[in-house]
Amino acid sequence: MILKSVRGHYTVVFPDGLIQECSARGILNRKGRELYTGDFVRVKNGVISELLPRKNEIIRPPLANLDQLCFVVSMCEPQPNLRLLDKFIAVSLYKQIQPLLLLTKIDLASCEEILKLYQSIEIPVLVVDYQNPETLALARNAFRGKISALTGNSGAGKSTLLNALDENFRIPTGEISQKLGRGRHTTRQAQLYALQDGGYIADTPGFSTFETMRYAVIRKEELADCFVEFSAYQGQCRFHDCSHTCEKGCAVLEAVRDGKIPASRHESYCAMYEEAKQIREWEL
């Protein structure tokens, strides 16, 4: 598995734990065959000769074969952004990656509303209380044996969480992390780091706004499938091409009015639908 790539040089870990620096055959570097961190490859004499099929990928940072995409949600400083969360969840499901929400800074503000909202649509949510070892044990277990990517707003507490998950990281909090290959205002290459309890984790740069196209391009016709709570009402609308935004006889809109679908989730869907309408075919 590729742990890191820098200018055509790849750090690869073998099943027995051996780590080796490798190059790649030219055929693998042509357009459409770029090697991503997380890719499984065949290696012969220090040269990557074959890229094995991926189960998923995200565009930026370039990561492949993720088991879960984990979003760190601060209860304050910065305040939770539900629109951001819903975009994250939609992209995860579109890419067939398990989403996971990790709620932090719960000592500064209540997390009950967000916890109840996302548990109601069966999205995994963990509350992280650094004064409660049981919550940290649950978080470590969620990462054990999996390939994960960690993301979230700048200042949400990703470094603090990583230090709590694995004390070997020793990442300075409140600073730009050099340990995880990030410079100030600079997006570096993706890199996977081994966790002491098993599994790998990639840290991604913090951001203040979530651009869905950084991770995936979702057509408007595909968007409803990325909102799991819509599934029970799909096919029940008056019009077969219903957009679930404003049509009469829309079963999804009726479920929103009846409180069966959270209003904030539908608002996020409508905003994403309008964005998807602006996507030009060449961008796909």
VOPA-186433 format. One record per residue: residue in three letters; x, y, z of N, C-alpha, C in turn. Coordinates in steps of 0.001 Angstrom, whole numbers, padded with zeros to 6 digits, always signed. Example, Ala and Ser with C-alpha at 12.3 -4.5 7.8 and 13.67 -1.06 7.14 Angstrom:
ALA+013190-005690+007800+012300-004500+007800+013200-003300+007800/SER+012850-002250+007080+013670-001060+007140+012900+000030+007870/
This chain:
MET+000847-001189+000000+000000+000000+000000+000883+001240+000000/ILE+000517+002229-000822+001278+003474-000866+000934+004328+000353/LEU+001945+004696+001116+001769+005552+002289+001960+007017+001955/LYS+002784+007284+000919+003136+008664+000609+003702+008726-000801/SER+003424+009829-001487+004034+010034-002802+004546+011465-002884/VAL+005771+011608-003379+006394+012921-003554+007159+012927-004872/ARG+006634+013680-005847+007322+013882-007134+007766+012565-007784/GLY+006861+011621-007851+007166+010370-008526+007905+009342-007697/HIS+008132+009644-006430+008747+008697-005512+007697+008271-004488/TYR+007621+006972-004229+006534+006429-003430+007068+005638-002242/THR+006474+005897-001075+006769+005112+000116+005692+004040+000225/VAL+006112+002780+000217+005185+001659+000157+005378+000779+001387/VAL+004267+000308+001973+004356-000649+003071+003866-002005+002570/PHE+004632-003050+002852+004308-004406+002426+003507-005120+003528/PRO+002839-006233+003189+002028-006946+004186+002801-007359+005438/ASP+004114-007591+005305+004900-007983+006477+005391-006792+007292/GLY+004990-005562+006885+005379-004367+007616+006602-003667+007069/LEU+007303-004292+006121+008482-003665+005525+008077-002401+004771/ILE+008829-001331+004969+008578-000066+004267+009724+000185+003296/GLN+009386+000526+002063+010391+000681+001014+010058+001877+000138/GLU+011085+002582-000313+010920+003658-001280+010948+003055-002683/CYS+009955+003412-003509+009829+002825-004842+009632+003904-005897/SER+009958+003550-007129+009595+004367-008283+008455+003650-008997/ALA+007985+004235-010110+006876+003628-010844+007199+003575-012323/ARG+006670+002572-012994+006817+002492-014435+006084+003652-015084/GLY+006620+004121-016215+006036+005277-016894+004594+005100-017261/ILE+004164+003866-017581+002786+003624-018002+001796+003977-016906/LEU+002245+003895-015646+001352+004199-014533+001191+005693-014317/ASN+002074+006491-014878+002054+007930-014647+001311+008701-015728/ARG+000795+007987-016746+000065+008693-017781-001265+009186-017224/LYS-001890+010117-017934-003141+010719-017463-004192+009648-017204/GLY-004850+009754-016073-005877+008792-015706-005338+007602-014933/ARG-004012+007531-014779-003416+006415-014043-002526+006922-012917/GLU-002840+008087-012385-002043+008619-011290-002144+007695-010081/LEU-001050+007594-009359-001029+006788-008149-001399+007661-006960/TYR-002332+007168-006132-002802+007895-004964-002270+007238-003689/THR-002148+008044-002653-001905+007487-001328-003084+006576-000964/GLY-002771+005388-000466-003805+004405-000161-003997+003368-001253/ASP-003387+003585-002419-003485+002610-003505-002752+001324-003136/PHE-003325+000199-003572-002653-001087-003465-001972-001368-004798/VAL-000721-001761-004731+000090-001918-005941+000919-003197-005864/ARG+001396-003623-007025+002380-004697-007083+003754-004064-007309/VAL+004755-004612-006618+006111-004073-006685+007085-005184-007058/LYS+007991-004886-007976+009036-005836-008360+010358-005090-008447/ASN+011319-005560-007669+012661-004952-007667+012619-003439-007423/GLY+011784-003033-006484+011732-001627-006116+010971-000736-007077/VAL+010266-001348-008037+009506-000579-009019+008034-000995-008972/ILE+007131-000024-008874+005697-000313-008910+005322-000676-010343/SER+004843-001895-010531+004557-002391-011876+003071-002462-012183/GLU+002219-002433-011143+000782-002579-011391-000026-001872-010316/LEU-001041-001152-010750-002007-000534-009839-003210-001441-009741/LEU-003553-001865-008528-004696-002753-008326-005984-001932-008245/PRO-007135-002565-008516-008406-001824-008535-008687-001117-007208/ARG-009242+000093-007311-009631+000873-006132-011098+000616-005795/LYS-011418+000677-004504-012827+000618-004134-013432+002016-004052/ASN-012595+003036-003873-013059+004427-003894-011850+005332-003985/GLU-012122+006612-004187-011060+007618-004212-011673+008981-003967/ILE-010886+009897-003440-011272+011304-003395-010204+012087-004134/ILE-010620+013222-004697-009779+013932-005640-008679+014723-004959/ARG-009042+015493-003931-008080+016379-003302-008319+016444-001814/PRO-007398+015989-000984-006127+015394-001377-006334+014020-002017/PRO-005425+013581-002880-005614+012310-003576-005442+011118-002635/LEU-006567+010494-002280-006570+009340-001379-007451+008251-001973/ALA-007042+007010-001794-007798+005885-002339-008036+004834-001258/ASN-009084+004026-001488-009386+002853-000659-009650+003195+000809/LEU-010344+004316+001028-010676+004704+002395-011821+003851+002942/ASP-011685+003476+004204-012789+002802+004894-013742+003814+005503/GLN-013198+004947+005958-014060+005967+006541-013443+007351+006391/LEU-014346+008323+006297-013971+009730+006238-014543+010377+007491/CYS-013667+010907+008318-014048+011349+009660-013989+012865+009749/PHE-015085+013456+010159-015194+014901+010244-015200+015331+011696/VAL-014194+016137+012075-014111+016635+013445-014989+017877+013560/VAL-015954+017827+014464-016946+018899+014613-016777+019549+015979/SER-016343+020803+015970-016197+021553+017208-017548+022140+017611/MET-017875+022058+018901-019137+022626+019384-019074+024141+019522/CYS-017874+024706+019484-017712+026159+019476-016281+026466+019050/GLU-016095+027708+018583-014757+028181+018198-014017+027196+017303/PRO-014448+026881+016108-015577+027480+015391-016897+026781+015699/GLN-017986+027510+015433-019321+026952+015635-019607+025875+014593/PRO-020432+024881+014944-020788+023841+013967-021469+024448+012747/ASN-021144+023925+011589-021736+024363+010332-022459+023165+009728/LEU-023798+023131+009874-024567+021971+009420-024501+021797+007916/ARG-024455+022903+007173-024344+022793+005722-023053+022078+005338/LEU-021986+022410+006036-020690+021772+005816-020771+020275+006104/LEU-021386+019934+007232-021513+018539+007621-022302+017745+006595/ASP-023391+018318+006126-024245+017594+005190-023561+017393+003846/LYS-022752+018352+003420-021971+018165+002199-020962+017038+002396/PHE-020310+017042+003530-019338+015995+003843-019976+014616+003815/ILE-021128+014500+004447-021809+013205+004500-022239+012759+003106/ALA-022765+013690+002308-023209+013357+000955-022045+012848+000105/VAL-020914+013527+000179-019744+013105-000593-019260+011734-000130/SER-019237+011510+001178-018809+010210+001705-019673+009087+001150/LEU-020991+009280+001222-021894+008238+000758-021804+008058-000753/TYR-021629+009160-001485-021481+009081-002940-020258+008250-003311/LYS-019188+008410-002536-017947+007684-002795-017928+006314-002118/GLN-019022+005952-001467-019121+004677-000756-018048+004555+000330/ILE-017878+005667+001053-016985+005712+002205-017844+005958+003443/GLN-017615+005212+004488-018395+005375+005716-018111+006736+006350/PRO-019124+007589+006540-018890+008847+007248-018901+008629+008754/LEU-018129+009430+009454-018091+009391+010914-017944+010805+011430/LEU-018815+011209+012355-018719+012520+012982-018110+012365+014369/LEU-017130+013210+014669-016467+013215+015969-016683+014588+016606/LEU-017474+014645+017656-017825+015914+018287-016816+016252+019377/THR-016206+017454+019269-015191+017873+020225-015613+019171+020928/LYS-014830+019559+021938-015061+020775+022735-016450+020774+023365/ILE-016866+019592+023823-018213+019470+024418-018267+020089+025805/ASP-017101+020408+026380-017081+021075+027680-017427+022558+027550/LEU-017397+023081+026317-017658+024502+026091-019071+024770+025570/ALA-019712+023757+025031-021071+023930+024498-021741+022563+024386/SER-023050+022555+024441-023799+021297+024373-023742+020695+022970/CYS-023689+019373+022941-023675+018663+021656-024955+017883+021428/GLU-025930+018011+022332-027125+017169+022280-027921+017342+020995/GLU-028064+018577+020515-028879+018830+019323-028275+018160+018087/ILE-026978+018339+017897-026316+017735+016738-026285+016216+016874/LEU-026034+015735+018073-026006+014296+018320-027349+013669+017956/LYS-028424+014275+018408-029766+013747+018141-030101+013808+016657/LEU-029722+014926+016006-030036+015112+014588-029418+014018+013731/TYR-028121+013785+013885-027445+012842+012991-027642+011390+013394/GLN-027869+011145+014665-028237+009787+015059-029606+009406+014496/SER-030492+010411+014327-031832+010129+013805-031809+009652+012363/ILE-030739+009979+011624-030622+009510+010243-029525+008444+010137/GLU-029173+007883+011297-028275+006729+011374-026875+007013+010815/ILE-026390+008235+011044-024998+008572+010746-024189+008355+012024/PRO-023117+007578+011979-022326+007332+013197-021770+008631+013783/VAL-021987+008809+015074-021499+009994+015777-020828+009551+017070/LEU-019627+010081+017330-018944+009823+018588-018685+011154+019294/VAL-018956+011184+020589-018661+012355+021410-017305+012125+022073/VAL-016392+013064+021874-015040+012920+022429-014877+013866+023612/ASP-014762+013286+024794-014527+014042+026016-013174+013616+026562/TYR-012197+014518+026519-010836+014155+026897-010697+013861+028389/GLN-011711+014192+029161-011707+013860+030588-012354+012505+030845/ASN-012871+011878+029801-013566+010596+029944-012852+009543+029096/PRO-012065+008673+029718-011303+007666+028976-012181+006748+028123/GLU-013430+006544+028543-014306+005651+027781-014593+006201+026392/THR-014768+007525+026272-015035+008106+024954-013802+008000+024059/LEU-012616+008130+024637-011390+007988+023852-011205+006545+023401/ALA-011584+005603+024247-011490+004190+023872-012415+003885+022700/LEU-013606+004464+022717-014540+004273+021607-013994+004871+020319/ALA-013360+006041+020434-012779+006678+019251-011636+005838+018691/ARG-010765+005347+019569-009652+004502+019093-010180+003254+018408/ASN-011222+002681+018965-011801+001478+018377-012382+001752+016989/ALA-012908+002965+016789-013494+003325+015495-012440+003389+014402/PHE-011181+003651+014769-010098+003759+013790-009301+002461+013644/ARG-009477+001551+014595-008649+000349+014626-008844-000506+013374/GLY-007733-000815+012707-007770-001714+011559-008347-001124+010293/LYS-008575+000189+010261-009190+000827+009105-008259+001868+008491/ILE-008523+002184+007226-007841+003286+006558-008786+004480+006609/SER-008391+005519+007301-009276+006647+007570-008631+007955+007131/ALA-009473+008928+006834-009014+010295+006607-009736+011194+007589/LEU-009005+012130+008157-009540+013037+009168-009583+014432+008577/THR-010731+015083+008692-010847+016436+008149-011762+017256+009044/GLY-011910+018536+008696-012739+019421+009499-012263+020850+009404/ASN-013038+021751+009978-012656+023161+009976-011331+023383+010684/SER-010598+024389+010254-009413+024805+010993-009832+025211+012402/GLY-009096+024735+013390-009405+025068+014774-010402+024152+015438/ALA-010841+023094+014729-011851+022194+015302-011253+021223+016308/GLY-009934+021129+016343-009291+020262+017328-008771+018960+016755/LYS-008394+018954+015468-007902+017715+014858-006587+017276+015494/SER-005675+018223+015731-004386+017867+016317-004555+017292+017720/THR-005413+017912+018506-005675+017412+019860-006234+016002+019807/LEU-007140+015766+018861-007736+014444+018724-006699+013413+018299/LEU-005850+013764+017342-004822+012827+016889-003860+012484+018020/ASN-003487+013471+018818-002612+013212+019959-003273+012264+020952/ALA-004589+012414+021126-005308+011557+022058-005443+010132+021517/LEU-005582+010013+020195-005700+008692+019586-004390+007925+019655/ASP-003290+008635+019462-001982+007978+019445-000945+008949+020007/GLU-000438+008658+021191+000480+009573+021877+001809+009713+021139/ASN+002106+008798+020210+003365+008887+019469+003391+010063+018504/PHE+002225+010615+018157+002198+011722+017201+002820+012987+017797/ARG+002446+013324+019028+002967+014519+019716+002890+015759+018828/ILE+001716+016027+018297+001534+017158+017389+001289+018424+018205/PRO+002000+019521+017933+001734+020781+018635+000303+021243+018346/THR-000452+021545+019370-001805+022043+019168-001781+023556+019066/GLY-002724+024098+018299-002770+025528+018094-001717+026013+017128/GLU-000997+025088+016474+000038+025445+015522-000169+024647+014242/ILE+000520+025068+013178+000527+024271+011963+001386+023040+012227/SER+000864+021866+011882+001547+020631+012192+002605+020289+011148/GLN+003869+020325+011542+004930+019854+010665+005023+018331+010717/LYS+004586+017751+011827+004607+016297+011983+003796+015634+010881/LEU+002681+016256+010499+001815+015663+009491+001976+016337+008145/GLY+003113+017014+007931+003443+017475+006600+002643+018656+006108/ARG+002261+019567+006990+001484+020716+006563+002231+021990+006898/GLY+002334+022892+005925+002919+024198+006150+001825+025244+006177/ARG+002128+026422+006626+001130+027477+006760+000538+027826+005404/HIS-000825+027743+005335-001563+028091+004117-001131+027273+002900/THR-000580+026092+003119-000088+025276+002012-000670+023878+002102/THR-001252+023376+001006-001738+022009+000942-000598+021115+000465/ARG-000188+020185+001295+000876+019264+000923+000266+017956+000434/GLN+001135+017014+000057+000662+015721-000387+000008+014971+000770/ALA-000898+014061+000400-001527+013234+001427-000537+012190+001917/GLN-000623+011849+003180+000236+010815+003746-000545+010032+004788/LEU-000371+008720+004776-000997+007856+005767-000025+007583+006904/TYR-000532+007621+008132+000276+007385+009317-000273+006175+010058/ALA+000626+005286+010474+000215+004080+011191-000190+004429+012617/LEU-001314+003882+013052-001772+004033+014426-001253+002862+015259/GLN-000910+003111+016503-000316+002061+017326-001292+000923+017612/ASP-002599+001201+017545-003604+000158+017761-003985-000560+016466/GLY-003313-000207+015363-003625-000817+014079-004469+000102+013225/GLY-004209+000100+011920-004909+000984+011010-004040+002160+010618/TYR-004545+002937+009680-003821+004102+009175-004760+005296+009130/ILE-004182+006483+009288-004987+007691+009258-004269+008766+008443/ALA-005030+009491+007645-004493+010617+006879-005115+011886+007431/ASP-004279+012846+007749-004768+014160+008146-004880+015002+006894/THR-005906+015844+006804-006053+016740+005657-006079+018166+006162/PRO-005653+019131+005349-005622+020518+005808-007002+020994+006245/GLY-007042+021832+007254-008315+022408+007677-008831+023381+006638/PHE-010129+023627+006650-010700+024561+005698-011895+025252+006331/SER-012212+026440+005827-013321+027211+006385-014603+027015+005599/THR-014488+026601+004341-015679+026280+003559-015429+024981+002827/PHE-016456+024161+002729-016313+022839+002124-016755+022909+000673/GLU-015795+022778-000248-016121+022750-001661-016294+021293-002072/THR-017539+020916-002374-017824+019523-002671-016938+018998-003784/MET-016649+019834-004782-015880+019366-005927-014418+019095-005579/ARG-013962+019494-004402-012621+019099-003983-012574+017598-003765/TYR-013706+017005-003421-013748+015586-003101-014450+014771-004181/ALA-015491+015331-004787-016249+014587-005786-017156+015542-006535/VAL-017514+015166-007749-018503+015907-008530-019780+015076-008545/ILE-020846+015585-007941-022103+014852-007843-023133+015523-008739/ARG-023661+014784-009688-024716+015314-010550-025986+015527-009736/LYS-026810+016469-010184-028049+016752-009464-028956+015533-009429/GLU-028918+014696-010479-029753+013495-010526-029308+012429-009523/GLU-028073+012529-009061-027527+011535-008132-027595+011984-006681/LEU-027905+013244-006468-027763+013831-005138-028720+013228-004117/ALA-029964+012962-004512-030955+012443-003558-030497+011124-002946/ASP-029763+010317-003713-029277+009036-003197-028217+009229-002117/CYS-027675+010433-002000-026647+010722-000998-027251+011239+000312/PHE-028566+011337+000362-029278+011711+001594-030100+010492+002011/VAL-029576+009754+002977-030113+008435+003302-031572+008469+003743/GLU-031984+009576+004377-033349+009644+004877-034377+009839+003769/PHE-033920+010138+002558-034836+010276+001419-035249+008914+000865/SER-034473+007875+001157-034653+006588+000483-036044+005995+000682/ALA-036634+006205+001851-037955+005632+002128-039044+006277+001285/TYR-038752+007432+000678-039781+008172-000070-039489+008222-001567/GLN-038339+007677-001967-037996+007656-003383-039022+006809-004147/GLY-039452+007309-005279-040425+006582-006090-041867+006829-005724/GLN-042113+007623-004681-043478+007896-004249-043973+009277-004685/CYS-043114+010027-005379-043495+011365-005819-044418+011307-007038/ARG-045188+012367-007255-046104+012424-008385-045354+012364-009705/PHE-044194+013032-009776-043418+013069-011010-042176+012201-010861/HIS-041899+011381-011885-040785+010450-011791-039431+011162-011777/ASP-039378+012377-012333-038122+013137-012333-038139+014241-011277/CYS-038851+014015-010213-038984+015006-009134-037607+015365-008572/SER-037363+016653-008394-036080+017104-007839-036105+017163-006314/HIS-037304+017020-005717-037480+017073-004255-037141+018446-003688/THR-037343+019480-004501-037044+020832-004033-038289+021709-003909/CYS-039245+021569-004857-040394+022487-004832-041648+021914-005491/GLU-041588+020696-006003-042699+020154-006785-043928+019794-005929/LYS-045096+019926-006543-046319+019432-005921-046320+017907-005971/GLY-046849+017321-004915-046911+015866-004880-045587+015197-004584/CYS-044637+015941-004027-043326+015374-003689-043398+014703-002316/ALA-043100+013414-002272-043176+012661-001021-042099+013104-000034/VAL-040938+013541-000553-039860+014007+000317-040270+015304+001008/LEU-040831+016245+000242-041281+017509+000830-042372+017276+001872/GLU-043252+016327+001599-044305+016005+002572-043694+015454+003851/ALA-042658+014622+003723-041981+014073+004898-041285+015173+005689/VAL-040757+016174+005004-040141+017320+005690-041204+018071+006483/ARG-042348+018330+005840-043438+019047+006525-043952+018269+007741/ASP-043919+016941+007652-044403+016103+008751-043341+015860+009820/GLY-042150+016410+009628-041079+016246+010605-040370+014912+010529/LYS-040622+014146+009473-039974+012847+009325-038569+012975+008739/ILE-038313+014054+008039-036991+014387+007541-036602+015727+008157/PRO-035440+015841+008800-035040+017111+009421-035001+018252+008403/ALA-035587+019377+008759-035648+020525+007841-034258+020999+007448/SER-033310+020986+008390-031953+021457+008074-031289+020583+007026/ARG-031594+019303+007058-031019+018390+006069-031594+018688+004677/HIS-032893+018943+004624-033488+019244+003317-032984+020581+002789/GLU-032773+021548+003678-032215+022828+003245-030826+022636+002652/SER-030028+021770+003266-028692+021482+002732-028802+020818+001367/TYR-029748+019902+001234-029957+019223-000052-030300+020239-001141/CYS-031221+021142-000845-031636+022139-001846-030460+023024-002258/ALA-029631+023416-001294-028467+024247-001614-027489+023476-002500/MET-027269+022221-002187-026369+021400-002991-026953+021142-004379/TYR-028265+021009-004451-028920+020787-005745-028714+021997-006658/GLU-028848+023201-006084-028626+024410-006879-027182+024488-007359/GLU-026241+024097-006507-024836+024070-006913-024615+023051-008029/ALA-025244+021879-007903-025073+020823-008899-025640+021243-010247/LYS-026675+022069-010240-027271+022541-011497-026294+023400-012291/GLN-025316+023991-011609-024362+024861-012277-023180+024105-012882/ILE-023071+022799-012574-021939+022032-013065-022057+021819-014565/ARG-021004+022130-015290-020991+021915-016733-020509+020491-017023/GLU-020925+019960-018138-020619+018566-018456-019117+018313-018504/TRP-018323+019284-018983-016886+019048-019082-016224+018915-017718/GLU-016878+019443-016659-016312+019328-015328-016447+017910-014777/LEU-017310+017088-015405-017534+015742-014911-016471+014774-015422/
